[in-house]
């Protein structure tokens, strides 16, 4: 009987720990703004490069469309 009491107690504690608790409040504080890091300038440069690439790709697509429309 002693041997069965320990696993039953452990099982009971495990089930009690998994029981549902109160839901978190709906109006939680907004997350804090991201902190500045030493990599921020590199991320900004990378984003600018991506923006430039989008511009170049759009200009190329427009030029290709003009060539296609002219029959070239």
Predicted model as a PDB file, atoms N, CA, C, CB and O in Angstrom, pLDDT in the B-factor column:
MODEL        1                                                                  
ATOM      1  N   UNK A   1       0.817  -1.176   0.000  1.00 58.00           N  
ATOM      2  CA  UNK A   1       0.000   0.000   0.000  1.00 58.00           C  
ATOM      3  C   UNK A   1       0.869   1.252   0.000  1.00 58.00           C  
ATOM      4  CB  UNK A   1      -0.934  -0.009   1.192  1.00 58.00           C  
ATOM      5  O   UNK A   1       0.506   2.263  -0.602  1.00 58.00           O  
ATOM      6  N   UNK A   2       2.029   1.188   0.680  1.00 63.00           N  
ATOM      7  CA  UNK A   2       2.915   2.343   0.704  1.00 63.00           C  
ATOM      8  C   UNK A   2       3.438   2.657  -0.690  1.00 63.00           C  
ATOM      9  CB  UNK A   2       4.078   2.103   1.661  1.00 63.00           C  
ATOM     10  O   UNK A   2       3.594   3.821  -1.057  1.00 63.00           O  
ATOM     11  N   UNK A   3       3.707   1.613  -1.458  1.00 69.00           N  
ATOM     12  CA  UNK A   3       4.280   1.819  -2.785  1.00 69.00           C  
ATOM     13  C   UNK A   3       3.268   2.465  -3.735  1.00 69.00           C  
ATOM     14  CB  UNK A   3       4.768   0.488  -3.362  1.00 69.00           C  
ATOM     15  O   UNK A   3       3.663   3.194  -4.645  1.00 69.00           O  
ATOM     16  N   UNK A   4       2.005   2.216  -3.544  1.00 75.00           N  
ATOM     17  CA  UNK A   4       0.982   2.786  -4.409  1.00 75.00           C  
ATOM     18  C   UNK A   4       0.667   4.231  -4.027  1.00 75.00           C  
ATOM     19  CB  UNK A   4      -0.285   1.942  -4.351  1.00 75.00           C  
ATOM     20  O   UNK A   4       0.171   4.992  -4.858  1.00 75.00           O  
ATOM     21  N   UNK A   5       0.947   4.618  -2.787  1.00 77.00           N  
ATOM     22  CA  UNK A   5       0.617   5.967  -2.330  1.00 77.00           C  
ATOM     23  C   UNK A   5       1.515   7.011  -2.984  1.00 77.00           C  
ATOM     24  CB  UNK A   5       0.735   6.055  -0.810  1.00 77.00           C  
ATOM     25  O   UNK A   5       1.043   8.096  -3.322  1.00 77.00           O  
ATOM     26  N   UNK A   6       2.779   6.712  -3.167  1.00 76.00           N  
ATOM     27  CA  UNK A   6       3.717   7.674  -3.738  1.00 76.00           C  
ATOM     28  C   UNK A   6       3.381   7.974  -5.192  1.00 76.00           C  
ATOM     29  CB  UNK A   6       5.148   7.151  -3.628  1.00 76.00           C  
ATOM     30  O   UNK A   6       3.305   9.150  -5.549  1.00 76.00           O  
ATOM     31  N   UNK A   7       3.173   6.972  -6.060  1.00 78.00           N  
ATOM     32  CA  UNK A   7       2.804   7.298  -7.438  1.00 78.00           C  
ATOM     33  C   UNK A   7       1.450   8.002  -7.534  1.00 78.00           C  
ATOM     34  CB  UNK A   7       2.780   6.037  -8.275  1.00 78.00           C  
ATOM     35  O   UNK A   7       1.270   8.884  -8.373  1.00 78.00           O  
ATOM     36  N   UNK A   8       0.502   7.619  -6.683  1.00 77.00           N  
ATOM     37  CA  UNK A   8      -0.797   8.280  -6.705  1.00 77.00           C  
ATOM     38  C   UNK A   8      -0.677   9.740  -6.282  1.00 77.00           C  
ATOM     39  CB  UNK A   8      -1.782   7.547  -5.794  1.00 77.00           C  
ATOM     40  O   UNK A   8      -1.343  10.607  -6.848  1.00 77.00           O  
ATOM     41  N   UNK A   9       0.160  10.015  -5.300  1.00 78.00           N  
ATOM     42  CA  UNK A   9       0.364  11.392  -4.864  1.00 78.00           C  
ATOM     43  C   UNK A   9       1.035  12.201  -5.975  1.00 78.00           C  
ATOM     44  CB  UNK A   9       1.215  11.433  -3.572  1.00 78.00           C  
ATOM     45  O   UNK A   9       0.663  13.349  -6.221  1.00 78.00           O  
ATOM     46  N   UNK A  10       2.012  11.610  -6.638  1.00 77.00           N  
ATOM     47  CA  UNK A  10       2.690  12.294  -7.735  1.00 77.00           C  
ATOM     48  C   UNK A  10       1.723  12.555  -8.880  1.00 77.00           C  
ATOM     49  CB  UNK A  10       3.887  11.472  -8.226  1.00 77.00           C  
ATOM     50  O   UNK A  10       1.752  13.625  -9.487  1.00 77.00           O  
ATOM     51  N   UNK A  11       0.887  11.604  -9.171  1.00 74.00           N  
ATOM     52  CA  UNK A  11      -0.110  11.769 -10.222  1.00 74.00           C  
ATOM     53  C   UNK A  11      -1.102  12.869  -9.855  1.00 74.00           C  
ATOM     54  CB  UNK A  11      -0.848  10.446 -10.474  1.00 74.00           C  
ATOM     55  O   UNK A  11      -1.478  13.675 -10.706  1.00 74.00           O  
ATOM     56  N   UNK A  12      -1.516  12.904  -8.630  1.00 76.00           N  
ATOM     57  CA  UNK A  12      -2.442  13.934  -8.171  1.00 76.00           C  
ATOM     58  C   UNK A  12      -1.833  15.323  -8.262  1.00 76.00           C  
ATOM     59  CB  UNK A  12      -2.871  13.654  -6.747  1.00 76.00           C  
ATOM     60  O   UNK A  12      -2.500  16.266  -8.686  1.00 76.00           O  
ATOM     61  N   UNK A  13      -0.575  15.458  -7.870  1.00 74.00           N  
ATOM     62  CA  UNK A  13       0.099  16.753  -7.967  1.00 74.00           C  
ATOM     63  C   UNK A  13       0.283  17.180  -9.412  1.00 74.00           C  
ATOM     64  CB  UNK A  13       1.449  16.702  -7.271  1.00 74.00           C  
ATOM     65  O   UNK A  13       0.156  18.359  -9.740  1.00 74.00           O  
ATOM     66  N   UNK A  14       0.582  16.220 -10.271  1.00 76.00           N  
ATOM     67  CA  UNK A  14       0.758  16.533 -11.688  1.00 76.00           C  
ATOM     68  C   UNK A  14      -0.550  17.020 -12.293  1.00 76.00           C  
ATOM     69  CB  UNK A  14       1.274  15.304 -12.454  1.00 76.00           C  
ATOM     70  O   UNK A  14      -0.563  18.004 -13.033  1.00 76.00           O  
ATOM     71  N   UNK A  15      -1.638  16.347 -11.988  1.00 70.00           N  
ATOM     72  CA  UNK A  15      -2.936  16.761 -12.517  1.00 70.00           C  
ATOM     73  C   UNK A  15      -3.365  18.103 -11.941  1.00 70.00           C  
ATOM     74  CB  UNK A  15      -3.994  15.703 -12.217  1.00 70.00           C  
ATOM     75  O   UNK A  15      -3.996  18.900 -12.635  1.00 70.00           O  
ATOM     76  N   UNK A  16      -3.036  18.357 -10.703  1.00 69.00           N  
ATOM     77  CA  UNK A  16      -3.385  19.638 -10.094  1.00 69.00           C  
ATOM     78  C   UNK A  16      -2.598  20.773 -10.744  1.00 69.00           C  
ATOM     79  CB  UNK A  16      -3.121  19.605  -8.577  1.00 69.00           C  
ATOM     80  O   UNK A  16      -3.118  21.877 -10.902  1.00 69.00           O  
ATOM     81  N   UNK A  17      -1.360  20.511 -11.118  1.00 65.00           N  
ATOM     82  CA  UNK A  17      -0.534  21.533 -11.756  1.00 65.00           C  
ATOM     83  C   UNK A  17      -1.028  21.841 -13.158  1.00 65.00           C  
ATOM     84  CB  UNK A  17       0.923  21.089 -11.802  1.00 65.00           C  
ATOM     85  O   UNK A  17      -0.841  22.956 -13.643  1.00 65.00           O  
ATOM     86  N   UNK A  18      -1.647  20.885 -13.812  1.00 63.00           N  
ATOM     87  CA  UNK A  18      -2.124  21.074 -15.176  1.00 63.00           C  
ATOM     88  C   UNK A  18      -3.548  21.612 -15.237  1.00 63.00           C  
ATOM     89  CB  UNK A  18      -2.047  19.775 -15.925  1.00 63.00           C  
ATOM     90  O   UNK A  18      -4.066  21.860 -16.326  1.00 63.00           O  
ATOM     91  N   UNK A  19      -4.185  21.797 -14.087  1.00 58.00           N  
ATOM     92  CA  UNK A  19      -5.563  22.271 -14.118  1.00 58.00           C  
ATOM     93  C   UNK A  19      -5.610  23.703 -14.619  1.00 58.00           C  
ATOM     94  CB  UNK A  19      -6.208  22.167 -12.727  1.00 58.00           C  
ATOM     95  O   UNK A  19      -4.621  24.433 -14.548  1.00 58.00           O  
ATOM     96  N   UNK A  20      -6.758  24.090 -15.121  1.00 62.00           N  
ATOM     97  CA  UNK A  20      -6.887  25.435 -15.687  1.00 62.00           C  
ATOM     98  C   UNK A  20      -6.870  26.464 -14.570  1.00 62.00           C  
ATOM     99  CB  UNK A  20      -8.184  25.563 -16.521  1.00 62.00           C  
ATOM    100  O   UNK A  20      -7.381  26.231 -13.475  1.00 62.00           O  
ATOM    101  N   UNK A  21      -6.282  27.586 -14.869  1.00 62.00           N  
ATOM    102  CA  UNK A  21      -6.225  28.668 -13.908  1.00 62.00           C  
ATOM    103  C   UNK A  21      -6.922  29.872 -14.508  1.00 62.00           C  
ATOM    104  CB  UNK A  21      -4.763  29.002 -13.518  1.00 62.00           C  
ATOM    105  O   UNK A  21      -7.491  29.783 -15.596  1.00 62.00           O  
ATOM    106  N   UNK A  22      -6.885  30.974 -13.823  1.00 64.00           N  
ATOM    107  CA  UNK A  22      -7.528  32.181 -14.315  1.00 64.00           C  
ATOM    108  C   UNK A  22      -6.871  32.623 -15.613  1.00 64.00           C  
ATOM    109  CB  UNK A  22      -7.462  33.304 -13.265  1.00 64.00           C  
ATOM    110  O   UNK A  22      -5.659  32.497 -15.787  1.00 64.00           O  
ATOM    111  N   UNK A  23      -7.687  33.139 -16.515  1.00 59.00           N  
ATOM    112  CA  UNK A  23      -7.179  33.632 -17.794  1.00 59.00           C  
ATOM    113  C   UNK A  23      -6.417  34.925 -17.551  1.00 59.00           C  
ATOM    114  CB  UNK A  23      -8.337  33.853 -18.814  1.00 59.00           C  
ATOM    115  O   UNK A  23      -6.749  35.675 -16.633  1.00 59.00           O  
ATOM    116  N   UNK A  24      -5.398  35.197 -18.361  1.00 60.00           N  
ATOM    117  CA  UNK A  24      -4.669  36.447 -18.183  1.00 60.00           C  
ATOM    118  C   UNK A  24      -5.578  37.633 -18.505  1.00 60.00           C  
ATOM    119  CB  UNK A  24      -3.407  36.473 -19.075  1.00 60.00           C  
ATOM    120  O   UNK A  24      -6.505  37.502 -19.304  1.00 60.00           O  
ATOM    121  N   UNK A  25      -5.329  38.752 -17.909  1.00 62.00           N  
ATOM    122  CA  UNK A  25      -6.190  39.908 -18.173  1.00 62.00           C  
ATOM    123  C   UNK A  25      -6.101  40.331 -19.631  1.00 62.00           C  
ATOM    124  CB  UNK A  25      -5.809  41.081 -17.262  1.00 62.00           C  
ATOM    125  O   UNK A  25      -5.046  40.245 -20.260  1.00 62.00           O  
ATOM    126  N   UNK A  26      -7.229  40.787 -20.152  1.00 70.00           N  
ATOM    127  CA  UNK A  26      -7.307  41.161 -21.569  1.00 70.00           C  
ATOM    128  C   UNK A  26      -6.528  42.430 -21.858  1.00 70.00           C  
ATOM    129  CB  UNK A  26      -8.757  41.343 -21.990  1.00 70.00           C  
ATOM    130  O   UNK A  26      -6.001  42.593 -22.958  1.00 70.00           O  
ATOM    131  N   UNK A  27      -6.447  43.316 -20.907  1.00 75.00           N  
ATOM    132  CA  UNK A  27      -5.763  44.585 -21.122  1.00 75.00           C  
ATOM    133  C   UNK A  27      -4.357  44.509 -20.547  1.00 75.00           C  
ATOM    134  CB  UNK A  27      -6.551  45.752 -20.484  1.00 75.00           C  
ATOM    135  O   UNK A  27      -4.057  45.125 -19.524  1.00 75.00           O  
ATOM    136  N   UNK A  28      -3.516  43.763 -21.202  1.00 73.00           N  
ATOM    137  CA  UNK A  28      -2.129  43.646 -20.774  1.00 73.00           C  
ATOM    138  C   UNK A  28      -1.362  44.853 -21.281  1.00 73.00           C  
ATOM    139  CB  UNK A  28      -1.489  42.325 -21.286  1.00 73.00           C  
ATOM    140  O   UNK A  28      -1.755  45.479 -22.266  1.00 73.00           O  
ATOM    141  N   UNK A  29      -0.290  45.174 -20.622  1.00 78.00           N  
ATOM    142  CA  UNK A  29       0.536  46.305 -21.030  1.00 78.00           C  
ATOM    143  C   UNK A  29       1.172  46.009 -22.386  1.00 78.00           C  
ATOM    144  CB  UNK A  29       1.625  46.606 -19.968  1.00 78.00           C  
ATOM    145  O   UNK A  29       1.513  44.859 -22.664  1.00 78.00           O  
ATOM    146  N   UNK A  30       1.336  47.022 -23.231  1.00 81.00           N  
ATOM    147  CA  UNK A  30       1.970  46.785 -24.534  1.00 81.00           C  
ATOM    148  C   UNK A  30       3.429  46.387 -24.333  1.00 81.00           C  
ATOM    149  CB  UNK A  30       1.872  48.047 -25.438  1.00 81.00           C  
ATOM    150  O   UNK A  30       4.055  46.787 -23.352  1.00 81.00           O  
ATOM    151  N   UNK A  31       3.965  45.605 -25.254  1.00 82.00           N  
ATOM    152  CA  UNK A  31       5.359  45.181 -25.099  1.00 82.00           C  
ATOM    153  C   UNK A  31       6.279  46.392 -25.182  1.00 82.00           C  
ATOM    154  CB  UNK A  31       5.742  44.134 -26.177  1.00 82.00           C  
ATOM    155  O   UNK A  31       5.974  47.358 -25.881  1.00 82.00           O  
ATOM    156  N   UNK A  32       7.389  46.346 -24.483  1.00 83.00           N  
ATOM    157  CA  UNK A  32       8.315  47.475 -24.527  1.00 83.00           C  
ATOM    158  C   UNK A  32       8.927  47.608 -25.914  1.00 83.00           C  
ATOM    159  CB  UNK A  32       9.420  47.310 -23.471  1.00 83.00           C  
ATOM    160  O   UNK A  32       9.046  46.613 -26.630  1.00 83.00           O  
ATOM    161  N   UNK A  33       9.313  48.805 -26.304  1.00 82.00           N  
ATOM    162  CA  UNK A  33       9.925  48.977 -27.624  1.00 82.00           C  
ATOM    163  C   UNK A  33      11.257  48.235 -27.687  1.00 82.00           C  
ATOM    164  CB  UNK A  33      10.129  50.479 -27.941  1.00 82.00           C  
ATOM    165  O   UNK A  33      11.925  48.067 -26.667  1.00 82.00           O  
ATOM    166  N   UNK A  34      11.640  47.792 -28.876  1.00 80.00           N  
ATOM    167  CA  UNK A  34      12.899  47.058 -28.976  1.00 80.00           C  
ATOM    168  C   UNK A  34      14.073  47.955 -28.578  1.00 80.00           C  
ATOM    169  CB  UNK A  34      13.098  46.517 -30.407  1.00 80.00           C  
ATOM    170  O   UNK A  34      14.087  49.155 -28.852  1.00 80.00           O  
ATOM    171  N   UNK A  35      15.036  47.344 -27.934  1.00 85.00           N  
ATOM    172  CA  UNK A  35      16.205  48.096 -27.498  1.00 85.00           C  
ATOM    173  C   UNK A  35      17.184  48.234 -28.646  1.00 85.00           C  
ATOM    174  CB  UNK A  35      16.877  47.418 -26.295  1.00 85.00           C  
ATOM    175  O   UNK A  35      17.266  47.372 -29.521  1.00 85.00           O  
ATOM    176  N   UNK A  36      17.914  49.313 -28.629  1.00 87.00           N  
ATOM    177  CA  UNK A  36      18.912  49.527 -29.661  1.00 87.00           C  
ATOM    178  C   UNK A  36      20.071  48.552 -29.442  1.00 87.00           C  
ATOM    179  CB  UNK A  36      19.412  51.000 -29.654  1.00 87.00           C  
ATOM    180  O   UNK A  36      20.459  48.248 -28.315  1.00 87.00           O  
ATOM    181  N   UNK A  37      20.600  48.081 -30.562  1.00 88.00           N  
ATOM    182  CA  UNK A  37      21.737  47.175 -30.499  1.00 88.00           C  
ATOM    183  C   UNK A  37      22.853  47.728 -31.370  1.00 88.00           C  
ATOM    184  CB  UNK A  37      21.340  45.745 -30.949  1.00 88.00           C  
ATOM    185  O   UNK A  37      22.671  48.722 -32.073  1.00 88.00           O  
ATOM    186  N   UNK A  38      23.991  47.088 -31.318  1.00 88.00           N  
ATOM    187  CA  UNK A  38      25.119  47.529 -32.135  1.00 88.00           C  
ATOM    188  C   UNK A  38      24.896  47.202 -33.607  1.00 88.00           C  
ATOM    189  CB  UNK A  38      26.414  46.883 -31.645  1.00 88.00           C  
ATOM    190  O   UNK A  38      25.621  47.699 -34.469  1.00 88.00           O  
ATOM    191  N   UNK A  39      23.911  46.379 -33.899  1.00 91.00           N  
ATOM    192  CA  UNK A  39      23.654  45.973 -35.276  1.00 91.00           C  
ATOM    193  C   UNK A  39      22.592  46.827 -35.964  1.00 91.00           C  
ATOM    194  CB  UNK A  39      23.234  44.530 -35.307  1.00 91.00           C  
ATOM    195  O   UNK A  39      22.302  46.601 -37.139  1.00 91.00           O  
ATOM    196  N   UNK A  40      22.006  47.795 -35.273  1.00 92.00           N  
ATOM    197  CA  UNK A  40      20.928  48.603 -35.847  1.00 92.00           C  
ATOM    198  C   UNK A  40      21.360  49.293 -37.132  1.00 92.00           C  
ATOM    199  CB  UNK A  40      20.457  49.640 -34.842  1.00 92.00           C  
ATOM    200  O   UNK A  40      20.594  49.317 -38.095  1.00 92.00           O  
ATOM    201  N   UNK A  41      22.554  49.849 -37.177  1.00 93.00           N  
ATOM    202  CA  UNK A  41      22.996  50.540 -38.394  1.00 93.00           C  
ATOM    203  C   UNK A  41      23.135  49.557 -39.545  1.00 93.00           C  
ATOM    204  CB  UNK A  41      24.333  51.267 -38.153  1.00 93.00           C  
ATOM    205  O   UNK A  41      22.859  49.901 -40.694  1.00 93.00           O  
ATOM    206  N   UNK A  42      23.560  48.339 -39.245  1.00 95.00           N  
ATOM    207  CA  UNK A  42      23.701  47.339 -40.295  1.00 95.00           C  
ATOM    208  C   UNK A  42      22.326  46.905 -40.811  1.00 95.00           C  
ATOM    209  CB  UNK A  42      24.488  46.122 -39.775  1.00 95.00           C  
ATOM    210  O   UNK A  42      22.151  46.698 -42.012  1.00 95.00           O  
ATOM    211  N   UNK A  43      21.353  46.768 -39.906  1.00 94.00           N  
ATOM    212  CA  UNK A  43      19.995  46.412 -40.323  1.00 94.00           C  
ATOM    213  C   UNK A  43      19.390  47.517 -41.179  1.00 94.00           C  
ATOM    214  CB  UNK A  43      19.105  46.142 -39.098  1.00 94.00           C  
ATOM    215  O   UNK A  43      18.698  47.239 -42.158  1.00 94.00           O  
ATOM    216  N   UNK A  44      19.648  48.761 -40.815  1.00 95.00           N  
ATOM    217  CA  UNK A  44      19.128  49.883 -41.597  1.00 95.00           C  
ATOM    218  C   UNK A  44      19.757  49.895 -42.987  1.00 95.00           C  
ATOM    219  CB  UNK A  44      19.396  51.221 -40.874  1.00 95.00           C  
ATOM    220  O   UNK A  44      19.066  50.122 -43.980  1.00 95.00           O  
ATOM    221  N   UNK A  45      21.050  49.655 -43.061  1.00 96.00           N  
ATOM    222  CA  UNK A  45      21.724  49.623 -44.357  1.00 96.00           C  
ATOM    223  C   UNK A  45      21.194  48.477 -45.211  1.00 96.00           C  
ATOM    224  CB  UNK A  45      23.243  49.488 -44.171  1.00 96.00           C  
ATOM    225  O   UNK A  45      21.007  48.636 -46.418  1.00 96.00           O  
ATOM    226  N   UNK A  46      20.957  47.352 -44.605  1.00 97.00           N  
ATOM    227  CA  UNK A  46      20.410  46.206 -45.332  1.00 97.00           C  
ATOM    228  C   UNK A  46      19.012  46.519 -45.861  1.00 97.00           C  
ATOM    229  CB  UNK A  46      20.370  44.962 -44.427  1.00 97.00           C  
ATOM    230  O   UNK A  46      18.687  46.169 -46.995  1.00 97.00           O  
ATOM    231  N   UNK A  47      18.180  47.179 -45.044  1.00 97.00           N  
ATOM    232  CA  UNK A  47      16.839  47.535 -45.483  1.00 97.00           C  
ATOM    233  C   UNK A  47      16.888  48.532 -46.634  1.00 97.00           C  
ATOM    234  CB  UNK A  47      16.035  48.109 -44.322  1.00 97.00           C  
ATOM    235  O   UNK A  47      16.099  48.426 -47.572  1.00 97.00           O  
ATOM    236  N   UNK A  48      17.802  49.497 -46.578  1.00 97.00           N  
ATOM    237  CA  UNK A  48      17.938  50.452 -47.680  1.00 97.00           C  
ATOM    238  C   UNK A  48      18.364  49.742 -48.956  1.00 97.00           C  
ATOM    239  CB  UNK A  48      18.952  51.551 -47.323  1.00 97.00           C  
ATOM    240  O   UNK A  48      17.871  50.059 -50.039  1.00 97.00           O  
ATOM    241  N   UNK A  49      19.277  48.783 -48.835  1.00 97.00           N  
ATOM    242  CA  UNK A  49      19.719  48.032 -50.013  1.00 97.00           C  
ATOM    243  C   UNK A  49      18.555  47.240 -50.610  1.00 97.00           C  
ATOM    244  CB  UNK A  49      20.882  47.081 -49.645  1.00 97.00           C  
ATOM    245  O   UNK A  49      18.425  47.164 -51.832  1.00 97.00           O  
ATOM    246  N   UNK A  50      17.723  46.659 -49.774  1.00 97.00           N  
ATOM    247  CA  UNK A  50      16.559  45.913 -50.264  1.00 97.00           C  
ATOM    248  C   UNK A  50      15.582  46.853 -50.962  1.00 97.00           C  
ATOM    249  CB  UNK A  50      15.854  45.177 -49.104  1.00 97.00           C  
ATOM    250  O   UNK A  50      14.998  46.495 -51.985  1.00 97.00           O  
ATOM    251  N   UNK A  51      15.404  48.052 -50.414  1.00 97.00           N  
ATOM    252  CA  UNK A  51      14.508  49.021 -51.042  1.00 97.00           C  
ATOM    253  C   UNK A  51      15.035  49.453 -52.407  1.00 97.00           C  
ATOM    254  CB  UNK A  51      14.328  50.243 -50.139  1.00 97.00           C  
ATOM    255  O   UNK A  51      14.264  49.594 -53.356  1.00 97.00           O  
ATOM    256  N   UNK A  52      16.343  49.661 -52.505  1.00 97.00           N  
ATOM    257  CA  UNK A  52      16.946  50.035 -53.785  1.00 97.00           C  
ATOM    258  C   UNK A  52      16.768  48.907 -54.793  1.00 97.00           C  
ATOM    259  CB  UNK A  52      18.447  50.370 -53.609  1.00 97.00           C  
ATOM    260  O   UNK A  52      16.474  49.164 -55.961  1.00 97.00           O  
ATOM    261  N   UNK A  53      16.942  47.666 -54.359  1.00 98.00           N  
ATOM    262  CA  UNK A  53      16.776  46.522 -55.253  1.00 98.00           C  
ATOM    263  C   UNK A  53      15.344  46.447 -55.773  1.00 98.00           C  
ATOM    264  CB  UNK A  53      17.147  45.217 -54.532  1.00 98.00           C  
ATOM    265  O   UNK A  53      15.126  46.131 -56.943  1.00 98.00           O  
ATOM    266  N   UNK A  54      14.368  46.737 -54.914  1.00 97.00           N  
ATOM    267  CA  UNK A  54      12.973  46.738 -55.360  1.00 97.00           C  
ATOM    268  C   UNK A  54      12.754  47.795 -56.432  1.00 97.00           C  
ATOM    269  CB  UNK A  54      12.024  46.982 -54.174  1.00 97.00           C  
ATOM    270  O   UNK A  54      12.047  47.557 -57.412  1.00 97.00           O  
ATOM    271  N   UNK A  55      13.359  48.961 -56.247  1.00 97.00           N  
ATOM    272  CA  UNK A  55      13.228  50.036 -57.230  1.00 97.00           C  
ATOM    273  C   UNK A  55      13.840  49.624 -58.563  1.00 97.00           C  
ATOM    274  CB  UNK A  55      13.893  51.323 -56.716  1.00 97.00           C  
ATOM    275  O   UNK A  55      13.243  49.840 -59.618  1.00 97.00           O  
ATOM    276  N   UNK A  56      15.023  49.035 -58.515  1.00 98.00           N  
ATOM    277  CA  UNK A  56      15.702  48.597 -59.734  1.00 98.00           C  
ATOM    278  C   UNK A  56      14.880  47.512 -60.436  1.00 98.00           C  
ATOM    279  CB  UNK A  56      17.124  48.073 -59.407  1.00 98.00           C  
ATOM    280  O   UNK A  56      14.740  47.531 -61.658  1.00 98.00           O  
ATOM    281  N   UNK A  57      14.344  46.578 -59.668  1.00 98.00           N  
ATOM    282  CA  UNK A  57      13.531  45.512 -60.259  1.00 98.00           C  
ATOM    283  C   UNK A  57      12.268  46.077 -60.915  1.00 98.00           C  
ATOM    284  CB  UNK A  57      13.150  44.476 -59.188  1.00 98.00           C  
ATOM    285  O   UNK A  57      11.867  45.629 -61.989  1.00 98.00           O  
ATOM    286  N   UNK A  58      11.644  47.064 -60.263  1.00 98.00           N  
ATOM    287  CA  UNK A  58      10.443  47.671 -60.835  1.00 98.00           C  
ATOM    288  C   UNK A  58      10.782  48.407 -62.134  1.00 98.00           C  
ATOM    289  CB  UNK A  58       9.791  48.641 -59.822  1.00 98.00           C  
ATOM    290  O   UNK A  58      10.038  48.311 -63.110  1.00 98.00           O  
ATOM    291  N   UNK A  59      11.905  49.142 -62.154  1.00 98.00           N  
ATOM    292  CA  UNK A  59      12.313  49.852 -63.361  1.00 98.00           C  
ATOM    293  C   UNK A  59      12.620  48.871 -64.489  1.00 98.00           C  
ATOM    294  CB  UNK A  59      13.535  50.733 -63.078  1.00 98.00           C  
ATOM    295  O   UNK A  59      12.284  49.133 -65.643  1.00 98.00           O  
ATOM    296  N   UNK A  60      13.249  47.757 -64.170  1.00 98.00           N  
ATOM    297  CA  UNK A  60      13.557  46.749 -65.185  1.00 98.00           C  
ATOM    298  C   UNK A  60      12.269  46.156 -65.755  1.00 98.00           C  
ATOM    299  CB  UNK A  60      14.444  45.634 -64.590  1.00 98.00           C  
ATOM    300  O   UNK A  60      12.158  45.944 -66.962  1.00 98.00           O  
ATOM    301  N   UNK A  61      11.304  45.893 -64.883  1.00 97.00           N  
ATOM    302  CA  UNK A  61      10.032  45.340 -65.354  1.00 97.00           C  
ATOM    303  C   UNK A  61       9.321  46.325 -66.273  1.00 97.00           C  
ATOM    304  CB  UNK A  61       9.127  44.978 -64.165  1.00 97.00           C  
ATOM    305  O   UNK A  61       8.731  45.927 -67.277  1.00 97.00           O  
ATOM    306  N   UNK A  62       9.376  47.608 -65.932  1.00 97.00           N  
ATOM    307  CA  UNK A  62       8.757  48.622 -66.793  1.00 97.00           C  
ATOM    308  C   UNK A  62       9.458  48.690 -68.147  1.00 97.00           C  
ATOM    309  CB  UNK A  62       8.792  50.002 -66.110  1.00 97.00           C  
ATOM    310  O   UNK A  62       8.803  48.799 -69.183  1.00 97.00           O  
ATOM    311  N   UNK A  63      10.789  48.624 -68.137  1.00 96.00           N  
ATOM    312  CA  UNK A  63      11.553  48.676 -69.385  1.00 96.00           C  
ATOM    313  C   UNK A  63      11.269  47.440 -70.240  1.00 96.00           C  
ATOM    314  CB  UNK A  63      13.066  48.786 -69.089  1.00 96.00           C  
ATOM    315  O   UNK A  63      11.117  47.543 -71.457  1.00 96.00           O  
ATOM    316  N   UNK A  64      11.200  46.283 -69.603  1.00 96.00           N  
ATOM    317  CA  UNK A  64      10.879  45.057 -70.344  1.00 96.00           C  
ATOM    318  C   UNK A  64       9.487  45.139 -70.967  1.00 96.00           C  
ATOM    319  CB  UNK A  64      10.970  43.830 -69.418  1.00 96.00           C  
ATOM    320  O   UNK A  64       9.279  44.693 -72.095  1.00 96.00           O  
ATOM    321  N   UNK A  65       8.535  45.712 -70.227  1.00 95.00           N  
ATOM    322  CA  UNK A  65       7.182  45.841 -70.752  1.00 95.00           C  
ATOM    323  C   UNK A  65       7.155  46.803 -71.937  1.00 95.00           C  
ATOM    324  CB  UNK A  65       6.223  46.319 -69.653  1.00 95.00           C  
ATOM    325  O   UNK A  65       6.447  46.555 -72.913  1.00 95.00           O  
ATOM    326  N   UNK A  66       7.907  47.886 -71.866  1.00 95.00           N  
ATOM    327  CA  UNK A  66       7.966  48.842 -72.981  1.00 95.00           C  
ATOM    328  C   UNK A  66       8.560  48.178 -74.231  1.00 95.00           C  
ATOM    329  CB  UNK A  66       8.804  50.087 -72.585  1.00 95.00           C  
ATOM    330  O   UNK A  66       8.062  48.364 -75.341  1.00 95.00           O  
ATOM    331  N   UNK A  67       9.632  47.401 -74.030  1.00 94.00           N  
ATOM    332  CA  UNK A  67      10.250  46.693 -75.157  1.00 94.00           C  
ATOM    333  C   UNK A  67       9.283  45.676 -75.760  1.00 94.00           C  
ATOM    334  CB  UNK A  67      11.543  45.989 -74.706  1.00 94.00           C  
ATOM    335  O   UNK A  67       9.218  45.524 -76.980  1.00 94.00           O  
ATOM    336  N   UNK A  68       8.554  45.001 -74.929  1.00 93.00           N  
ATOM    337  CA  UNK A  68       7.595  43.994 -75.400  1.00 93.00           C  
ATOM    338  C   UNK A  68       6.457  44.666 -76.173  1.00 93.00           C  
ATOM    339  CB  UNK A  68       7.027  43.179 -74.206  1.00 93.00           C  
ATOM    340  O   UNK A  68       5.999  44.149 -77.192  1.00 93.00           O  
ATOM    341  N   UNK A  69       6.010  45.814 -75.681  1.00 93.00           N  
ATOM    342  CA  UNK A  69       4.907  46.528 -76.343  1.00 93.00           C  
ATOM    343  C   UNK A  69       5.351  47.061 -77.706  1.00 93.00           C  
ATOM    344  CB  UNK A  69       4.401  47.692 -75.455  1.00 93.00           C  
ATOM    345  O   UNK A  69       4.541  47.139 -78.630  1.00 93.00           O  
ATOM    346  N   UNK A  70       6.622  47.426 -77.840  1.00 90.00           N  
ATOM    347  CA  UNK A  70       7.130  47.962 -79.100  1.00 90.00           C  
ATOM    348  C   UNK A  70       7.511  46.862 -80.085  1.00 90.00           C  
ATOM    349  CB  UNK A  70       8.327  48.849 -78.840  1.00 90.00           C  
ATOM    350  O   UNK A  70       7.860  47.146 -81.231  1.00 90.00           O  
ATOM    351  N   UNK A  71       7.445  45.630 -79.649  1.00 85.00           N  
ATOM    352  CA  UNK A  71       7.718  44.510 -80.534  1.00 85.00           C  
ATOM    353  C   UNK A  71       9.194  44.156 -80.593  1.00 85.00           C  
ATOM    354  CB  UNK A  71       7.219  44.817 -81.912  1.00 85.00           C  
ATOM    355  O   UNK A  71       9.634  43.520 -81.551  1.00 85.00           O  
ATOM    356  N   UNK A  72       9.950  44.542 -79.615  1.00 65.00           N  
ATOM    357  CA  UNK A  72      11.395  44.305 -79.633  1.00 65.00           C  
ATOM    358  C   UNK A  72      11.851  43.118 -78.913  1.00 65.00           C  
ATOM    359  CB  UNK A  72      12.081  45.422 -79.097  1.00 65.00           C  
ATOM    360  O   UNK A  72      13.050  42.841 -78.877  1.00 65.00           O  
TER     361      UNK A  72                                                      
ENDMDL                                                                          
END                                                                             
